[in-house]
């Protein structure tokens, strides 16, 4: 097997002339444990990436990575290096903590220019990628020198900081740590269940360290609790919970109003009728899913949803939502987001800077190649959604809107596979989709159903203008 590319989550910075490419997003090289650095202990950098085979399919298995830091783009001697063996790669995604084997310290970042070199071996021999310049976040290591500065020698100290503690705003009533060893709890579900009195004046942070946490009980994020990991694919919470209908029993996690989930991966691998990553009901936009990977990928069943919203309208921001595995061409549903109006009201979730992938599709959604005929990026009934700066891809439908509700798509990309009977948009009844300043990538079938479709300033996959129009016949051609 040859590897086609390895990409860190985020913006692409470079391609190899050989068979590999490395993309680095500085926002995904995050310093963790600043407090321990201030005390002089070694620090860690959370590093997440994506590994793809030459056939364009994500690699799954284990790999050995060697990381080196240099002060020059080529040549020279490594300032630091370490090797991590047996790194798990799941559907292309992996996460490691640089410094876990060989500690990093301030001297490693004492000058402006530092370059990271990555060597990867999946069993066929090592491949060395070109060095990439490190961006600002790792230079927070230098902050350990400033952290020891005395307040007595500083001017302009803000009120509430003179004792070295930020007393200027609201604080957590409690902080609970979850770790595979050494934390307050080793189970995320148990840590959340231990909180008895969360409220607006009694907020809790549940901080989950790197690792994989396999849960059988529901991971219940109640109001005024923030569940926070060390990074997507670095902190992974997984379960095989399933149910006969879409409800919390079928979900790995349950998000309530005023709750927040961020910086981790939530996965459901259940093979029953329904499998759900995150369930949320009757929530407002005070409920937030942020910088999170949510997956429902069990093999079998008929309904898999990364996020299922029942009368709910949370904010989903900077996240990757993926659903696959449910079977039955044109019958089974693999939806990145499902939104249902159950008991009245008109929920309207806000989805920003996220990727929604439904079905057996390519991992970035740009071509949306897939052939299961079950995938939906977004599926909604008698609701609506606002989608901004996102990618929405389904191998059966990019978006399905049923009965009523107008979903607005702005500055985004909609894509659908070329599978027989696939259509980019389906709307029924008085449901409609309005697309503005967005890409519309479809092979033959743009729209099906009796509902509405409007396009303004859209463009096609060859980046030529699509037609403006307010009817399905005239829009997005």
C-alpha positions in Angstrom: 0.0 0.0 0.0 1.4 3.4 -0.9 0.3 6.5 1.0 -1.0 9.4 -1.0 -0.9 12.0 1.7 -0.9 13.0 5.3 -2.6 16.2 6.3 -3.0 18.0 9.6 -6.6 19.2 10.1 -6.9 22.6 8.7 -5.4 24.7 5.8 -3.1 23.0 3.4 0.4 24.5 3.4 2.3 22.2 1.0 2.4 19.1 -1.2 5.2 16.6 -1.7 6.5 15.9 -5.1 6.4 12.2 -4.1 3.4 10.3 -2.8 2.8 12.2 0.4 1.6 15.6 1.4 1.6 17.5 4.7 -0.9 20.1 5.7 -0.5 22.0 8.9 -3.0 24.1 10.7 -1.3 26.1 13.5 -4.6 26.2 15.4 -4.4 22.4 15.7 -0.9 22.5 17.3 -2.2 23.5 20.7 -0.1 24.0 23.9 -1.6 22.0 26.8 -0.7 22.2 30.4 0.5 25.8 30.6 0.4 25.6 34.4 2.9 22.8 34.5 5.2 24.7 32.2 5.1 27.7 34.5 6.3 25.4 37.2 9.2 24.3 35.1 7.8 20.9 34.0 7.9 19.7 30.4 5.1 20.8 28.0 3.2 19.0 25.3 1.9 20.0 21.8 -1.4 18.5 20.7 -0.9 17.4 17.0 -3.7 16.0 14.9 -3.6 14.8 11.3 -5.2 12.9 8.5 -3.5 10.0 6.6 -4.8 9.0 3.2 -3.8 6.1 0.9 -2.9 6.5 -2.8 -6.4 5.4 -3.8 -7.8 8.5 -2.1 -9.2 6.4 0.8 -8.4 7.1 4.4 -5.9 4.8 6.1 -6.9 2.8 9.1 -4.6 0.8 11.3 -1.4 1.6 13.3 1.6 3.6 12.2 5.0 4.7 13.6 5.7 8.5 13.5 9.0 10.2 14.1 8.9 13.9 14.8 11.9 16.3 14.6 12.3 20.0 15.2 15.0 21.9 13.3 16.0 25.6 13.1 16.3 25.5 9.3 14.0 24.5 6.5 16.6 22.0 5.2 19.8 20.5 6.5 21.2 21.0 10.0 20.8 18.8 13.1 17.6 18.2 14.9 17.1 20.3 18.1 14.5 17.7 19.4 13.1 14.4 18.2 11.0 11.5 19.3 9.4 8.4 17.9 5.9 7.2 18.7 5.0 3.7 17.7 1.6 2.0 17.4 -0.3 5.2 16.9 -3.9 4.4 16.0 -5.2 5.9 12.8 -9.0 5.7 12.5 -10.6 6.5 9.1 -7.5 8.6 8.3 -7.5 10.6 11.6 -4.9 10.4 14.3 -3.8 12.5 17.2 -0.6 12.5 19.3 1.0 14.6 22.0 4.5 15.8 20.9 6.7 15.7 23.9 5.1 12.6 25.4 8.3 10.6 24.8 11.0 13.3 24.8 10.0 16.4 26.8 9.8 19.8 25.1 11.0 22.9 26.9 11.5 26.6 26.3 15.0 26.2 24.7 13.4 24.2 21.8 11.6 27.4 20.8 14.2 30.0 21.8 14.5 31.5 18.3 11.9 32.7 15.7 12.4 30.0 13.1 11.5 26.4 14.0 10.5 23.7 11.5 8.8 20.3 12.1 9.7 17.2 10.1 7.5 14.1 10.2 8.5 10.6 9.2 5.6 8.1 8.9 5.8 4.3 8.5 2.6 2.2 8.1 4.6 -1.0 7.6 6.0 -0.5 4.2 9.0 1.5 5.2 9.5 5.1 6.4 8.6 8.2 4.3 10.0 11.6 5.2 7.8 14.6 4.6 9.2 18.1 3.9 9.6 20.3 6.9 6.9 22.8 7.8 7.4 25.9 9.7 5.8 26.0 13.1 3.4 28.8 13.9 2.8 30.9 16.9 1.1 28.6 19.4 4.1 26.5 20.3 6.0 29.7 21.3 3.8 29.8 24.3 6.6 27.7 25.8 8.4 31.0 26.2 5.7 32.2 28.6 7.1 30.1 31.4 9.9 32.7 31.8 7.3 35.5 32.2 5.1 33.4 34.4 7.5 33.8 37.3 7.6 37.7 37.1 6.5 39.2 40.5 3.4 41.5 40.6 5.5 44.0 42.7 7.6 44.9 39.7 4.7 45.4 37.2 2.7 48.6 36.4 -0.8 48.8 35.2 -2.0 45.6 37.0 -5.8 45.2 36.4 -8.1 45.3 39.4 -8.6 41.7 40.7 -5.2 40.5 39.6 -2.9 41.8 42.3 -3.0 38.4 44.1 -2.1 36.6 40.9 -5.6 35.2 40.5 -8.2 36.4 38.0 -11.1 37.6 40.1 -12.5 39.9 37.4 -15.3 37.6 36.2 -17.3 34.5 36.7 -15.3 31.4 37.7 -16.0 27.6 37.7 -17.7 26.3 40.8 -15.9 23.0 40.1 -13.3 21.6 37.7 -13.2 17.8 37.3 -10.5 16.0 35.5 -10.9 12.7 33.6 -7.9 10.7 32.6 -7.0 7.1 31.8 -5.0 7.3 35.0 -4.4 9.9 37.6 -7.5 12.0 37.1 -10.5 12.5 39.4 -12.4 9.9 37.2 -11.4 7.4 34.5 -15.0 7.5 33.0 -16.4 10.6 31.4 -20.0 9.4 32.1 -19.2 8.9 35.7 -17.6 12.3 36.0 -20.6 14.0 34.6 -23.0 12.0 36.8 -21.1 13.1 39.9 -22.2 16.7 39.4 -25.3 17.3 41.5 -26.1 21.0 41.3 -25.0 22.7 38.1 -26.6 26.2 37.6 -25.9 29.6 36.1 -24.1 30.5 39.4 -22.6 27.0 39.8 -20.9 26.1 36.5 -18.6 23.1 36.0 -15.8 22.3 33.7 -15.1 18.6 33.0 -11.6 18.5 31.4 -10.8 15.2 29.6 -7.2 14.3 29.0 -5.9 12.6 25.9 -7.0 9.0 25.4 -9.9 6.9 24.3 -12.8 6.5 26.7 -15.2 3.7 26.0 -18.5 4.3 27.7 -21.5 2.2 28.2 -23.5 4.8 30.2 -24.8 7.9 28.6 -22.4 10.8 28.5 -24.9 13.4 29.8 -23.9 17.1 29.4 -26.4 18.9 31.5 -27.0 22.7 31.7 -24.0 24.8 32.7 -21.5 22.0 32.2 -18.7 22.3 29.7 -17.2 19.0 28.5 -13.8 19.8 27.1 -11.1 17.5 25.6 -7.5 18.0 24.7 -8.4 18.2 21.0 -10.4 16.3 18.3 -9.0 12.8 17.8 -6.7 13.3 20.8 -9.6 12.9 23.3 -12.0 10.3 22.0 -15.3 9.3 23.7 -16.9 6.2 22.1 -19.8 3.9 22.7 -21.8 1.2 20.9 -25.2 2.4 22.3 -28.2 1.8 20.0 -31.9 1.9 20.2 -35.1 1.1 18.3 -35.9 4.8 17.9 -34.0 8.0 17.9 -33.6 9.0 21.6 -30.9 9.3 24.2 -30.7 5.6 24.7 -29.3 5.3 21.2 -26.7 8.1 21.7 -23.2 8.3 23.0 -23.8 11.8 24.4 -26.8 13.9 25.3 -26.4 17.7 25.2 -28.8 19.9 27.2 -29.5 23.6 27.0 -26.7 25.8 28.3 -24.3 22.9 28.0 -21.2 22.8 25.8 -19.1 20.2 24.2 -15.7 21.1 22.7 -12.3 20.0 21.6 -12.8 16.2 21.4 -14.2 13.4 19.3 -17.5 11.7 20.1 -18.1 8.4 18.3 -21.0 5.9 18.1 -20.2 2.5 16.6 -23.6 0.9 17.4 -24.9 -1.6 14.9 -28.6 -1.6 16.0 -31.5 0.2 14.3 -30.4 3.7 15.4 -27.0 4.9 16.4 -26.4 8.6 17.3 -23.3 10.5 18.3 -24.8 13.5 20.1 -28.5 13.8 20.9 -30.0 17.1 21.8 -33.6 18.0 22.6 -35.4 21.4 23.2 -32.2 23.3 23.3 -31.6 26.9 22.3 -28.5 28.4 20.8 -27.1 28.5 24.3 -26.2 24.9 23.7 -22.9 24.6 21.7 -20.9 22.0 19.9 -17.5 23.5 19.2 -14.3 22.2 17.5 -15.6 18.6 17.8 -15.6 15.5 15.6 -18.9 13.6 15.9 -19.3 10.3 14.2 -22.0 7.6 13.9 -20.3 4.9 11.9 -21.5 1.4 13.1 -22.0 -1.2 10.5 -25.7 -2.1 10.1 -29.0 -0.6 11.3 -31.1 1.8 9.3 -30.6 5.2 11.0 -27.2 6.7 11.9 -26.9 10.4 12.9 -23.8 12.2 14.0 -26.0 14.8 15.6 -29.8 14.4 16.1 -31.8 17.5 17.1 -35.3 17.0 18.5 -36.9 20.4 18.8 -33.4 21.8 19.2 -31.4 24.6 17.7 -27.9 24.6 19.1 -24.8 26.3 17.6 -22.5 23.8 15.8 -19.2 25.5 15.1 -15.8 24.4 13.7 -16.8 20.8 13.8 -16.7 17.7 11.6 -19.9 15.6 11.6 -19.9 12.2 9.9 -22.4 9.4 9.6 -22.1 6.0 7.7 -22.9 2.3 8.0 -26.7 2.2 7.9 -27.9 0.1 5.1 -30.8 0.1 2.5 -30.4 2.0 -0.7 -32.8 4.9 -0.6 -34.2 3.6 2.7 -31.5 3.7 5.3 -30.3 7.1 6.6 -26.8 8.2 7.4 -27.2 11.9 8.3 -24.5 14.2 9.6 -27.3 16.3 11.1 -30.9 15.4 11.6 -33.4 18.0 12.8 -37.0 17.1 13.8 -40.0 19.1 14.9 -41.7 16.9 17.4 -43.8 19.0 19.7 -44.2 22.3 18.1 -42.1 25.4 17.8 -39.7 25.9 14.9 -36.1 25.0 15.8 -33.4 26.6 13.7 -29.9 25.4 14.5 -26.9 27.5 13.4 -24.0 25.6 11.7 -20.8 27.5 11.2 -17.5 26.6 9.6 -18.2 22.9 9.8 -18.1 19.8 7.6 -21.2 17.6 7.3 -20.7 14.2 5.6 -23.4 11.6 5.1 -22.9 8.2 3.6 -19.9 6.5 2.1 -18.2 9.7 0.9 -14.7 11.1 0.6 -13.5 12.4 4.0 -13.5 16.1 3.0 -16.7 16.2 1.1 -15.4 18.1 -1.9 -16.1 15.4 -4.5 -18.7 13.6 -2.4 -17.9 10.3 -4.1 -20.0 7.5 -2.6 -22.5 4.9 -3.6 -24.6 3.8 -0.6 -27.6 5.9 -1.5 -28.2 6.5 2.2 -26.2 9.6 3.0 -27.5 13.1 3.9 -25.5 16.1 4.9 -28.5 17.7 6.6 -32.0 16.2 6.9 -34.8 18.3 8.4 -38.6 18.1 8.8 -40.7 21.2 9.6 -37.7 23.1 10.8 -35.0 25.2 9.2 -31.2 25.7 9.6 -28.7 28.4 8.9 -25.5 27.1 7.4 -22.5 29.4 7.0 -19.0 28.8 5.7 -19.4 25.0 5.7 -19.2 21.9 3.5 -22.3 19.8 3.2 -22.1 16.5 1.4 -24.3 13.4 1.1 -24.1 10.5 -1.3 -27.9 10.5 -1.6 -28.8 14.1 -0.7 -26.7 17.1 0.4 -29.8 18.5 2.0 -33.3 17.1 2.5 -36.0 19.5 3.6 -39.5 18.1 4.4 -43.0 19.5 4.8 -42.0 23.1 5.6 -39.2 25.4 6.6 -36.6 27.4 4.6 -32.9 26.6 5.2 -30.4 29.3 4.3 -26.9 28.4 3.0 -24.3 31.1 2.7 -20.7 31.0 1.7 -20.6 27.2 1.7 -20.2 24.2 -0.6 -23.0 21.7 -1.3 -22.1 18.4 -3.0 -23.7 15.1 -3.9 -22.4 11.9 -5.4 -23.2 10.7 -8.9 -25.0 7.6 -7.6 -28.2 6.7 -9.4 -31.2 8.7 -7.9 -28.9 11.0 -6.0 -29.9 14.7 -5.9 -28.1 17.7 -4.4 -31.4 19.1 -2.9 -34.7 17.5 -2.1 -37.6 19.6 -0.8 -41.2 18.5 -0.2 -44.3 20.4 0.6 -43.5 24.0 1.3 -40.0 23.3 2.5 -37.3 25.3 0.6 -33.5 25.9 0.4 -32.0 29.3 -0.3 -28.4 29.2 -1.4 -26.3 32.4 -1.6 -22.6 32.8 -2.7 -22.0 29.1 -2.4 -20.7 26.2 -4.5 -23.2 23.8 -5.9 -21.4 20.6 -7.0 -23.7 18.0 -8.6 -23.4 15.7 -11.6 -26.8 15.5 -13.1 -29.6 15.8 -10.5 -29.8 19.2 -8.9 -33.2 19.0 -7.2 -36.0 16.6 -6.7 -39.4 16.9 -4.9 -42.2 19.5 -4.9 -40.6 22.1 -2.6 -38.6 25.2 -3.4 -35.1 26.2 -4.3 -33.5 29.6 -4.7 -29.9 30.5 -5.8 -28.1 33.8 -5.7 -24.5 34.2 -6.7 -23.7 30.4 -6.6 -21.0 28.7 -8.6 -20.5 25.2 -10.1 -17.7 22.7 -9.6 -15.7 24.2 -12.5 -16.1 27.5 -10.7 -18.2 29.1 -13.4 -21.4 30.9 -12.4 -24.5 29.0 -11.7 -27.8 30.6 -12.6 -29.7 32.9 -10.2 -33.3 31.8 -9.8 -36.2 31.5 -7.4 -37.6 28.3 -8.7 -36.1 24.8 -8.9 -36.2 24.9 -12.7 -34.2 28.1 -12.9 -32.0 28.1 -9.9 -28.4 26.8 -9.6 -28.1 25.6 -13.3 
